[in-house]
Amino acid sequence: MGLNDSSPGAMRNGRGLSDQWAESVVVRPRTTERHITVHKRLVLGFALSIITLIIVTAVAVALSVRFDDCGGRDRGGGRGETGSRGSGGSGRLNGSRGERMGDRGDEEVVQPWKNSRLSGSVRPRHYDLRLAVYMDNFTFSGEVSIELECINATRFIVLHADRLEVDRVSVAAESGAGSRAANRPGGGVMRVHRHFPFPTNQMYVVVLHRELKPGRLYRLNVSFDAAIEDELLGFFRSSYTLQRERRYLAVTQFSPIHARKAFPCFDEPVYKATFSLSLRHDSQYTSLSNMPVDSSWPDEDGWVTNRFARTPRMSTYYLAWAVCNFTYRETQTSSGVVIRLYARPDAVSSGAGDYALHITKRLLGFYEDYFKVQYSLPKLDLLAVPKHPYAAMENWGLNVFVEQKILLDADVSSSSYQMELTMVVVHEICHQWFGDLVTPVWWEDVWLKEGFAHFFEYVGTDFLFPKWNMEKQRFLTDVLHEVMLLDGLGSSHPISQEVEQAADIDRVFDWIAYKKGAALIRMLANVMGQPLFQKGLNDYLLSHMYSNAARDNLWSKLTQAMRSEGRDIDIGEMMDRWTLQMGYPVVTISKNQSEQLRTHYITVTQEHFLYGEEVRNNLSLQWQVPLTVAVGNASSVCLESLIWINNRTESHRIGQMDDSTWLLGNINQTGYFRVNYDLQNWKLLIQQLHNNPQIISVGNRAGLIDDAFNLARAGYLPQGVPLQLIGYLPEETSFLPWHAASRALYQLDKLLDRTDDYRLFSDYVLKQVASRYHQMGWPTNGPGTEGNILQASYQTEELQRELIMLACSFGNKQCHRQAVAYISDWISSNKNRIPPNIRDIVYCTGVSLMDEDVWEFIWMKFHSTSAVSEKKILLEALTCSDNTFLLNRLLNLSLTSDLVPEQDVIDVIIHVGRNPQGRNLAWKYFRDKWEILNARYGEALFMNSKLIGGVTEFLNTERELNETTFSADLQWKRNQYNINATTVSELLKVQPIRMKVEQTRRRSSEGLEMFRGKWLFHRDTLRKQEAGGLKRTPGLLI
């Protein structure tokens, strides 16, 4: 702009100076005085010019230094100039009038790249991304052309880029019929003053000479190069072996903030845009993306370019592509959506992907019918990759799964493996609506998509297999009970939590977001009723499709649905208590002792449930609790009543009661809270379970077990109550209460396994298990039954499996002999006759009891099998050995050789840590090998928080939990390896949580001590009754 400055005044002054100089040179002076005068004037003018030039230069340099400091101060020593090559890349100011600090001072005052979030001054409308992928050296180069809309006047274009070598940058003003600026003088290249990276916030800054104008469209063009990483994030590589040949593939993982590793972009969920993608690569590979291939053309050099169709509006982290040499099988829905499953050629030919392909077709129809919104894309690809940081990723139209979560070999896979695989697929397909179509505005509400997808894992699986009864049963133990265990800790957090820094985003992807989100959605669905819940979801999806939404948008639509049927409930007011507060309440129900109200009224109190009395200091938390209550007796139970609890203590009228009637709260455990009772009511409930458990629903039987154990653990209830309660289990015929009890017993097992009380505890557990275990027996492998679990009773198989697991784990001799016999038969005959549903139990038991030769045999089978599910349980079995030498060997082999696949190393460390003989080995190994783990997995390691939980889960002594070297070492490693401070903080929270273990163990031991004499007396009484041929009559010990 300064070069084109042609104002009239400047031209006149220029000519005047030039003419004077010409006269002084050409015309000879007549006198010496005139000669001296002219030369004085010339010297003075020349001196003034030199001084002016020096001053201008000094000011320009000073301001340039200050600008460099703004852009690079946080990077340390001039790193801000990296990648600033090509046009506009100069690091100095040129003094042009439009960029002088004295005119505006915007570079000094406004530095949007220093904010953790993008400013919103410009928004992307469309990306045209062209990539060339070099699989021979694992690099790629790209050009991206981004159509931008200016919202607020600015000279800065700030977007995200991480680990990209930017080459050229250009900006042009757009014009044309499709532009809002079509009626304005259009177009033209805009001068780029400079461009530079700002690594602190993973941003890239483009500084222009003049401002972008609000309402106008512009085009930003950037060319760049990068590596195809080996860190499971961004655009990363993987490999597999086929016929002894190692083959490579490359695939993307952009969620939550890693699209910026593959191309410059506005990498925040709210910046939705459309995408056009072209991939150029060697023709021996196939390329996939969100949309079908629109056009394809070969190059003379043996390469091919695939141009994919334009996507709908979506967030950057849902863009995806892959370059691989996989094959596929396909099917098609009735509405014409093409579904393909891509995997290794041998996996596809064996039919390992057929099951997932089949259920995906059914699920698309289910969700379209449930939500009343059609699937938005013409195709859906399921891609099975050898390694991935998550179980799966819901990229719109290109779902990526780790092989273990999508490939199924029906001949060797157990029912539990099939259930897990099914639920992963159901989860990802749900995301095509909750996540892809409607995306949370920001990561603080990630539960809006993850909670819904986790809830629908159970609803969708019930659609596929109604007899599994997942939502009403398995949801309780696997979601509700599990997350309440975490959410009862003082270190928990609200489900909606503030997120500012990019480094903090990973921590919101935890079980609170997934499982508590699912539990709250289930509670809300039961309060509203199914028809109104579906109506509200339909309105929410239609109102925000191809856009973003926050929790208030959802509450508004659900409230409207309620009011359309005359139910005046403010969903937002109710649910804010549950989403913006940490934890949950314990609701205590007792019969009113007032003489006037005694037979018809109950008193209900609520308080914040927390493990550990010392942390119960926040009395301000209250919830709007939808409490369902039923009244029952020995022969019947009345219909439930819904009571809203808004205050700390309330009285409510219910049906007639007497001394023999009991109260039961939270019917079928639809609410997200625990229920406690007075001791007399607990006595009546225990008596009911012993005499006629079927009067109480199976869901509430499981709920009573879980609530009793956790209320006792937290000090709300005497320790003896839960142990007396599960005394009825020999008469229990349903899987769910046994599953709830086994989870609670394993918690005690972890605490007591190195105490004097452990033998008493294990004997008690085996006594409870023995009769039902012997009655159920072991499964058989009859003709045509192998792997055919769809025709079998899922609940019966799962109960049988649960009993065998408890019996073998706690030392039942017959169970041990059966497991050893199965392993011995396999070794001698080289034919595996072990039923698939219990193979993991038999393998682990055999390895733990038998000699080193059995370990070597399992190790050999691990390498020879091609079935993904079989590999998984064989590798886990190797961690069950009691031989610390073999455990150490396995840990070392997992990191120092190619014998254990990279994606399985973390699981090896975790499972060794769960072995009582290996917990210290795994803990030490994790700390000693941190450098190798960090080098191999990079950022993906600490996203996988299960590693930390796995290696610390069983550390239960004072010495183990007081290891100060962990904190010091980890802080040092954070400085050396640049682990973000928030991640370290999250890891160190493990320590104060685990410090409560000693207090919990003391409580459990006190309970067992109190229980010891009574249990031994009770056991002897039962033996006498059985010896005399009398019917067993359970005794109540409260």
N, C-alpha and C positions, 0 to 999 in steps of 0.2 A: 504493500500500500504506500509506503514512503517513496518507493522508486517511481510511482506513478503520480506523485504530487505535482500538479501543474497549475497552481493558483496564479492569477495575473500578477500579484505583487511580487511573487518570487521571480517571475520572468523579467519584470522591469529591473529589479535590483541586480539580477544576473547580467543583463545587457549593460547596465551602467558601469559596473566594475570591469567588465571586459573592455569597453571602449576606453576607459581611463588607462588601462594597462597598455592597450595598443598605442595610444598617443604617446605615452612615456617612452615607448621603445622606438617607434618609427620616426617621430618628429624630433629633430636635433634642437636642444635648448640654446637660446641666444645668449644667456648670461650665466655666470657661475652661481649667482644667488638662486636663479630659478632651478639650476641643475641640483644644487644642494637641497632646495625645498622639495623637489620631486622625489629625490632619493630618501629624504627623511620620511616623507609620506609612505613611500613604498616599504621601507623598513618597519615603520609603525604598523602598517596594515598586515604585513607578513607576520610580525610578532603576535599581533592580536589573533590572527588566524591560527597560529600554532598553539597559543594558550587555550583558545576555544576548543580546538581539536583534542588537546590533552584532557581538559575538564570533561568533555563529553565522553571520551574513552574511559576515563576513570570512573565516572558515574555508571556507565554501561557495565563495566567489569564488576564493579561492586554489587550492582543489582543482580548480575548474572550469578555471582557467587552465592548471594542470598537465595536465589531461586533454586540453585543446585542443592543448597542445604535443605530447602523445603522438600525437595523430591528425594534426597538420598540420605538425610541425616540418620534415619532409622535403619538404614541398610549397612552402614559402616563403610566409609571410605570410598565413595564414588561408584558404588555398584549400581546406582541409578542409571548410569549410562549404558549398561549392558543391553544389547539388543537394539540400540538406537542407531541402526545403520540405515543407509539409503536416504531418500528424500525426506527432508524435514528432521533429520536425526541429529543435527548439530546441538551441542551442549551449551552454546553461548547465545546471548541475545544479540541481535544485529542493530539494535537502536532504532528500529522503525517506529514511527509515531504511534501506531496502533497498539504496540506492546509495551510502551514505556510505563514503568511503575508509577511515575508521577502523575500520569493521566487517570489511572483507575485504582491501582494498587490491589487488583483482584488476586494475583498470584500470591501476594504476601498475606492477604487476609483470608481468602477462600482457598482451602486445600481439601477438596472433597475426597481425595484418595486416602486421607488420613482417618476418615470415618469408617467404622466397621461395616456399615451398610451403604449400598449405592444411594446416590442422592435423589434419583428420580427425575433429574432435569431432562434426560432423554430416555426414550423407551424403544426397545426393538419391536419391529413389526414382522420382519421376515429375515431368515438366514438362508443364504445360498452358500453351502459348504462343499468344497471340492477337495478330496484327499487322495494322495497316492501312497499306497501301503507297500513297504519293502520288507517282506517276510524273511529275506535272506540275511539282513543285518538288524532286523527289528527296529526300524525307524519309519517315520512317515512325515510327509510334507503336505502342507495344506494352504488353501486360500479360502477366506471367508468374506463374503460381501453381506453386510448387515444393513437392512433398511431401517432407518431410525426416524422417530417422530420427536421433535423438540417440544418439551412441555414448558420449560422455563428457560429464558435467555441464558446462555452460558458459552464460555470459550473452551470448556473442558468436556471431553468425552472420557468417562471413567467406566471401565468394565473389568471383568475378571480374566486373569491368565496366570497359570502356574506351571513352571517347568517348560515353558515354551520359548523357543528362540525366535523372536519376531524379527522379520527381515524388512518388509516395506509396509508403510501405512499411508493411505490417502483418504481424503474426504471430499465428497461432492454434494452439491445441492441438487435435489431431485425436482423434476417437473414432469407434468403429463396429466392425462385424463384421470388417472387413478389417485392423484394427489390432492389434498386439501388446498395446496398452494398452486393449483393449476391456473388460476386467474391472475397469478403474479408473474412478474418477469422471472424466467426460470433458469435454473441449472447453472452448472459451472463448477470447476474444481475450486475447492477452498484450500488456502495455503495452510499447511501444517507447520506450526512453529517448532515443535519438538514432540517426541514421544519417548516414554521411559516406563520400565516396570517399577512397581512398588511392592516388593515381596512380603513386607510385613502384613499386608492385608490381601495378598494374592491378587493384586489389581494391576491393570495396565492403564496408563494415562496418555491421552492424546490432547495436546495443547494447540489451539488454533489461533490464527492471527486476528480473526474477527469472530463476533458472537454468532451462534446459531439462533435463529429467530423462532419464537413460539408459534406452533401450528404448522411449521414447515417440515418437509420431509428431506432427509439427507441419506447418503449412502457412505458407510465406513467400509473400507477394503483393507484387509490385513493378510499378509502372507507369513508363514511360520514353518518351523521344523520342530520335531520332537522325537523322543524315543518311545518305543512300545515297551512299557515297563514290565517288571516282574513282581510288582507289589500288590496286585489284585485290585488296583484302583485306577480310575481314568481309563485309558486304552492300554490293556495289559495282555500279556501272552501266556499261553498254557501249552501243554503237550500231552501226548499219549503214545502208546506203543501199539502198532498193528503189524503182525507178522514180523516181529523183531525189528521193525523200522520205527524210529521215533519221528512222529509227525507233530507239527506245530499249528496252533490257531491263535487268533487274537480277537478279543472281545472287550466290550466296554462295561464299566460299572461307574455310573455318574452320581448316584445318590450317596450322600446328600449334596456334596459340594465338590464334585470331581469332574464335572464337564469341563471346567476351566483347565484341566490337565490335557485336554484333547483339542480344544480350539478356544480362541478368545470369545467370551460370551458374557451376557448379563445373567450370572449364575445364582439367581435368587428365585424362589418359586413364583413370586407375583409377576415376574417379567415374562409372561407367556408370549409366544410368537409361533409362526409357522416355519417349517424347515424344508428345504430342498437339499438333498444329499447326493453327491456323486462319489463313487469309490472306484479307484483305478488300482489294479493289482494283477499279479501273475494269473494267467488263465487256468492254471491247475487248481485254483481255489474258487470257492463260492463265497459270495458276499450277501449278507442279510441286513435289513434295517427295519424300522417301524412299519414302513409302507412297502407295497409290492414294487418290483422293478418296473419302471415306466418305459425305459429304453436301454438298449445295450449295444455296444459296438466294439469290435476287436481292433487292436492296434497291430502294426506291422512287427513289433518286437515280441509278439507272443503274449502281450498283456491284453486285458479287457477293461472296459469302463462301464459300470452299471449306474444308471441314473434312476433314482427312486422317486416315486410320486410324492407330491407335496403333502405334508402332514397337516392335521388340524392344529389349532392353537394349543400349545402345551408348554410346560416348564422344561427348562434345559435338562434337568436331571432325568427326564423320561426319554430323551433322545437316546438311541442305541444303534450300534452296528456290530457286525462280526465278520471276520474273514477266516474261513475254515475249509476243509475238504471233507465235510460230513455228507452223509446221505440222509434221506428223509422218507417218512410215510405220511400220508395225508388223508383227511376226511373232509366233509363239508356239511354245514348245518342246513336246515330247511330254508333259511333265508339267504343262503349263498355265501356265507362266510367260510373261507378256506382255512382249515386248521392243519398245520404241519408240525411234525416232531422231527427235529434234526439232532443227530447224535453220531457217535463213532459208527462206521459202517458195520462192524461186527455186532454192536448192540442193536442197531436197527434190524439187521437180518435175523437176529435171534428173537425178535418180537418184544424186546425188553421195554420198548416205548409204547406198545399198543394199549396198555391199560390207561396210561395218562392221556393218550389221544382220545380214547373212548369216553372217559369221564369229562374231559374238557368240552367235548361236543354237547354233552348233556347239561353241563354247568352253564354254558352260554345261554341256553334256552331257559334254564331255571332263573338266572339273574334277570334276564329280559322280562320274564313274567312277574318276578317279585317286585322289581323296581319300576316296571312299566316304562322303561327307557331302553331303546335298542342299542346293541353294541355298535360302536361308532366307526370301526374300520373295516375294510374289505377282507382282511386276513388276520390270523393270529398264529404266530410261530412259537413253538416251545423248543428252546435250545438247551441241550444237556451238555455241560462243560465239565472237564475233569476237576477243576478247582475254581472256587469262587469264595469271596469273603462272607457271604450269607448263604442261607439255604436256597434262596431264590431272589429274583428282582423282577418287579412287575412292569418293566418297560412297555409302553403302550404298543401292542402289536408284535412285540418281540420279548416274550418272557424268558429269562435266563435262569436255569436251575443248575445246582451242583448235581452231579450224576446220582448221588445217593438219595436224592429227594425226588427223583422222577423216573428212574429206570427200575423195573420190577421183573424179577424172574420168579414166576408163579410156583415153580417146583421147589425152590429153596427159601422163599421169603415167608416170614411169620406174619400172623395177623396184625401184630403191633407195628411191624414195619410197613405193611400195607396201609394201616390206619394213618400212620405218620405221613407217608407219601401222599395219601389222599388229601389230607388236611392242608399240606403245603400247596398243592395244586388249587384247592378250593380258595385258599387265602389269596393267591396271586390273581386268580380270575376275578375275584371281588374287587381287586384294586383297579380293574379296568374302568370301574365306575367311581369308587371312592379312592381317589388319588389321581388317576390319569384324567378322567373327565372333569371332576371337581377336585381341585387341589387346595390344601390348606394355605392360607395367606403367608404364614410364617411357621417356623419350626416349633414354636411354643405350643402349637396345636397339632403336632404330628399324630397325636392319638385320634384325631378326627378321621384319619385314614387307617392307621394301624389298629386302632381299637375296633373299628367296624370290620376290617378284614379278619381280625382274630375272632370276633363274635361269629361271623358268618362261616368260619371254618367248621363250626359245630352245626349251624343251621343248614349249610350246604351239604355237609356230610350226611345229615339226617335225610335230606332229599335223595341222595344217592343210595343210602342204606338205612331205611327207616328202623330196622330192628336193632341197629346199634344204639339208638336212643342217646345220641351224643349230647345234645343241648340240655336235656333234663338230668343227665347223669354224669357223664365223663367231664363235662364242663366244670362241675362242682369241685372235683379233686384236682384236675389238671390246670384250672385257671383260677377259680375263686379261692380255694384253700391255699394255693401256692402264692398268689400275689398278696393275700392278707398276711401271710408270714413275713413278707418283705415290708409291706406298708405299715406294719405295727412297730417297726423300728423307729427310734428317735431320729435316725439319719435319713428317713424317707423324705419325699418332696411332693408338692402338688402335681397333679397330672398335667396341668397347664403351668409351665414354668418359663420365666423370662430367659431369652437367649439373645445375646448380643454379638459375641465374638464367633468367628467361624470355627475356632477350635473347640467351642462349647457345644456345637450342634450334635456331635456324635453321642453325647451323654443323654440326650432326650430319647434315644432309641433304646429304651430299657423295658423291663417287664412291667413297670408302672404304666408306661404308655400303652403297651400291648394288652396286658392282662387286666389291669384295672380299667382301662378304657373299655374293654370287652364286657367286664362285669357291670360297669355303670350303664352301658347301652342295654344289656340284658335286663337290668332292673327297670330301666325306663320303658323298655318294650312291654314288660309285664304290667307296669302301672297304666300305660296308655291302652293296652290291648292291641292285638295284632293288626286289625283293620286300620285303626287310626295311626299306628306306628308306620305302616306301609304308606299310607296316604301322605304323611308328613315327609317321609324320605323321598317319595316321588316328586313332591313340590320342591324340595330342597335341590334335588338333582336337576330338574328342569330349569329352575331359576338361576343356577350357577354353572351350568354345563359350559365347558371350554373356558372356564374362568376360575376364580379363587373364592374361597369362603372361609369365614372364621366361625368359632363356636356359637356366637350370638346369632349368626345367620341360621344355623341349625335349630337353635332354641326357638327362634321366631316362627319357623315353619311348623315345628312340632306343636307349639302353642296354638297356632292358627288351626291346625288339624283338630286339636282337642276342643277348641271353642266352636268349631263347626258342628259339633255334636252336643253343644250345650254344657260342656265340662270346663268350668272356669279355673283352670290350673295354669299358673305362670311357670312354664318349664324352665325358663332362664333363671328365675329366682330360686327355684328348687335346686337346679343342677349346679349353679355357681358355688353352692356350699360344698358340693362333692368334687368339683374340678379345681377350685382355687384354694382349697384347704388340703393340707396333707392328711393322710391317715383316714380313719373311719371310727365310728362309735361302737362301744359295747352297750347294748340295750339290756337293762335288767328288769325282769318282769316278776312281780310278786303279788300275791293275793292281798287285797286291802284288809288291814286288821281293824278298821273302824267298826264299831258295833252296828252303826246304822247302815253301812254300805258293804258289809262283810261278804255277802253271797253273790253280789252282782258286779263288783268293781275290782279293777286291778290298778296297781301303781306301777308306772313305767318311768325309769330314769335313763338318761343317756350321758355318757362321758367318753372322752377320747381314749381309745384303747391303745396302750403302749406296753411293750415288754420292758419291765424294770420299773419299780416303784419310784426310783430316784429321778426319773425323767418326767414324771407326771406332774408337771408344774404349770401347764397351760390349760386353765379351766375355761377359757373364752370360746373354745371351738364347740360349735353346735351344728347340727344338721337337720334338714327336714327329712324325717325318716318315714318311709312307707312301710309300716309294721303290720304284717298279717299275723293273726293270733287264732288258734283253735283250742277248744276245750275237749278233753277226752277222758275216758275211764277204761276199765279193763276190757270192755267189749266193743266200744264204739268211739268215734270222734265226731264232733259237730262240725258244721261248715265254718270256714275261716271268715274272719272279719278284718277289714282294712282300717287301720288307725293311723292317722298322721301325727307324728310326734315332732313338735316344733320347739319345745322348751326342755329345760334340764329335767324337770320332774312333772309328771302329769298323772291324773286319774281318769280312767275310762270305764264305762259300763259295758259288760259283755254278758254272756249267758249265765245260767244258774250254775253254781259251783258248790261242792261240799268237800269234806275232808279227803274223799277218795278220788276226786277229779284232779287231773293235772293240766297244766298250761303248756302249750307249744307255740313258739314264735318263729317268724320268718319261714312260712310254709314253703316247702320245696326249695328253700334257700335262694329265692329270687332277689333278696336284698343284699346290699354290700355292707354288712355289719355282723357282729357277733351277738349272740343272745345268751344271757346268764339268768339264773333263777335262784330263788332261795333254796337252801339245802333240802327242805322237805319236798319241794317240787322235783329236784334232782332225784331224790329217793324214789318218788312215784314213777318217774320216767324210766329209771333203771329197772324197777320192778316190772314195768310194762314190757321192756325189751326182753327180760328174762322169761316172762310168762307167755307173751303173745306179741312178738316184734312186728308182725305184719299189720297191726293196727296203725302203726306209724309208717309213713311212706318211706320208700327206700332212700330218697334224697334227704329226708330229714334224719333218718338213721345215720347216714354218713355225716350229716351236719352236726348232729349231737356229738359224735366221736371227735370230729375236728375241733369244735368249739370247746369241749371239755378238756382236751389235752392242752390247747393253747391258753385257755383261761387259767388252768393250773400252772402252766409254765410262766405266765405273767403275774401270778400271785393273786388272781381274783377268786380262786377256787382251791380247796384243799387238794393235795396231790393224789390222794387216794381215790377221788371220785372217778377220773377217767379210767384208772386201772380196774375199778369195780365195774364200770360201764361196759368195757369190752369183754367182761366175763361171759356175756351172752353169745359171743361170736361162734362157739361150736354149733349153735342152732341157726346161724345165719346162712342162708342159701343164695344170697345175691352178691354179685361181684363188688358193687360200689362201696358198701360199708367195709368190706374186707380191704379194699384199696385204700380207703381213708385211714383205716387202722394201721395198715402196713406203713403208710407214709409217716404217721405219728410215731410208730414204733422205731422206724429207722432214725428218726430224730433223736430218740432216747438212746438208741444203739450207738450213735456217734458220740454221745456225751459220756456213756457209761462203760465203753469197751475196755478202758484201762483202769477200772475201779474194782474194789472188792465185791460190789453188788452185782457185777455183770452176770455171774453164774446164776444167781437168783432170778435176774431179769430174763435171761435167755431161756431158763427152764419154764418160766411162766408163759413166755410166748409160744414155746413148743407145745405146752399143754393146751393152749387155746387152739392151736393149729391142728393138732394130731387127728382128732376124730374126723373133721371135715376133709383133711388131706387124704386120709386112708379111704374115705368114702368116694372121693372124686377120682382117685387113682391117677395114672399117667395116660396121655393120649397115645393112640396107636396110628401106625401108618398103613391102614388098609388099602386095598386096591382103589385107585381113583380118588383118594382123599388127600393126597399130597398137595399142599398149597391151595386147595379148593375151599378157601375160607368163606367165600361168599355164600355157599350153601350150608355152612355150619352155623351153629348158634354162637354168635360172637360173645355174648355175655357168659355162656357156659365155658367157652375156651379161655376167656380172660380170667374167670374165677379159678379154673384149674391151674392156669399159669401162675396166678398170684399165690396160691397155696404151695405149689412146688417151689417157688422162689423163696417164700418165707421158711419153708421146711429146710431147704438146702442151706440157706444163709445162716440160720440159727443152729445148725448142726444136727438135724434129724438123721440118724444113722441109716435108715432105710432109703432115704432120699440120696444120701451119699453113695450107697451101694448101687443104686439104679443108675446114677450118673456115670460112675466108674465102669459099670457093665456096658453102657452104651459106647463109651470111648474105646474100651478094649475091643468090642466087636468091630468098631470102625477100623481100628488099626489092624486087626487080624484078617478081616475080610476085604479091606479097602473099599467097602461099600458103606455109605453113610445112611443108616436106617433111623437116625434120630429125627423125630417129628420136627418140622420147621418151626413150630410155634414155641418150642422150648430149647432150641439149639443154643441160644446164648447162655441160658442157665446151665445146661449140661457142659458146654465147652468150658465155662468159667470154673464150675465146680471141679471138673476133671483136672484142669491145669493146676488148681490150688492144692488138690489132694495127691496127685500122682507125681512121678519123677520127671527128671529133666528130659527124658526121651519123649514124653508126651508133649512137652513144650516145643521140642524140635519138630515133632510131627505136625502140630498146629501151625508152626511157622512155615513149614513146607507147603501145607495146604493153603495158607494165606497167599503165597506167591503163585500157586498153580491155578487157583480158581479164577474164573472170569466174571462171575456173578457179583455185582456191586454190593448187594445186601449181605452176601456171604463173606465177602472181604471185610466188611465193617465189623461183624460180630467175631470173626476169627482174630482180627487185630485187637479188639477189646479183650478177648479171652487171654491173650498173651500177657496182659497187664494184671491178671488175677493170681499169678504165681506168688507163693510164699518165699521164693528164693530171691533174695535181694541182688545176688549176682546176675540172675537172668533179667531182673527189672532194670538194673543199671545197663546191662547189655542192650536191652531194647531201647532205652532212652538214648544211648549213644548212637545206635544204628539209625534211629529216626532222624538225626540231624547230620550225621557224618557220611551217609551213603544214600544211594538211590533206591535202596530196598524198601523204604517206607515212603509212599507218595507224600509230596509236600503238604497237600491239603489235610493229611491225617496226623501230622506231627503234633499239632495242638491237642487233638483228642488223645493221643498216646500219653502226653504229659498229664492231662486231666485224669485219665483213668488210673494211671499209676498213683496219683495223689489220693484217689478214693480207696486204694488198697491199704489196709492198716499197716502192712509191711512196707509200703512204698510212699507213705505220705511225706516223711522227712526227705526221702530221696527226691521226690518231685519238687518239693519246696526249694531244696538246695540247688537242684538242677536248673530250675527256672532262674534263680538269681545268678548262678555261675555262668550260664549260657546266654545271658541277656544280649550280649553283643551279637551273637550269631542269629538269635531270634529276630532282633531288630533289623539286622542287615537283610534277612530273608523276607520278612513280612512288612517291614516299614510301618506305615500308618495303620495298616489293616490289623496288626496284632492287637492293639489296644482297643480297637473297635470291637474285637471279639472278647467281650468282658468275661465270658465264661472261663477263660484261661485263669484269670485271677481268682474267681470263685472256686475253680476246680482245685488249684494248688493250695488254697487256704481253708477249704471247706472242713477238713477233718483235723485241723490244728486245734487241739482242745486242752492243752495244758498251759499253766501259767508261764512256764519257760518259753514255750513256742510263741505265745501271744505277746511276750515282752521283748521280742528280738528287736532291739533298737537299731541293729545294723541294717535292717531292711529299709527303714525310713531314710537313714543317712546314705546308704548305697543308692537308693532310688533317686534321691535328690541330686546326687553326683551324676548319675547316669542321665538324668533329665538335662543337666547342663551340657553334658558331652554329646548327647544324641538329639537334643532339641525336642524333647517331649514337652508338650504344652503343660502349663502349670495346672490347669483345670483337671487334666487327666491324672496327674500325680495326686491332686487333692482327692479325686474320686477313689483312687487306689488306696490311699492312706486311711480312708474311712473304714476300710476293712478292719483295721486294728481296734478302734474303740468298740465296734460291733462285737468282735470276737472276745473282747475282754469281759463281756457279760456272761460268757459261757460258764465260768467258774461258779457264779452265783446261781445260774440255772441248774448246774449239776448238783449243787448242794441241795437245792429245792427238790430235785428228782430223787436224790439219795434219801432225803428226809421222808419223802413219800413212800419210798420202797421200805425204809426202816419201819415206818408206821404200819405198812402193809405186810411186812414179813411174817409176824406172828399170826395175823389173821389169815393170811393166805395159806400158811403151812397147816393151820388148824382146819381150814376149809378143804384143803387138798386131802388131808387124812380122812375127813368126814365123807368126802365123795368116794374115796377108795373103799371105805367100810360099807357104804350104801351099795356100791357096785358088787362088792364081794357077796353081800347078802341078797343080791337079786332085786334090790329096791330101785325105783326110778330116781334119777338124779334130781335134786331140788336145789337150785342155786341159792346161795345165801347172800344177803345184802349186808354190807359191812359199814355203811354210814352210821 
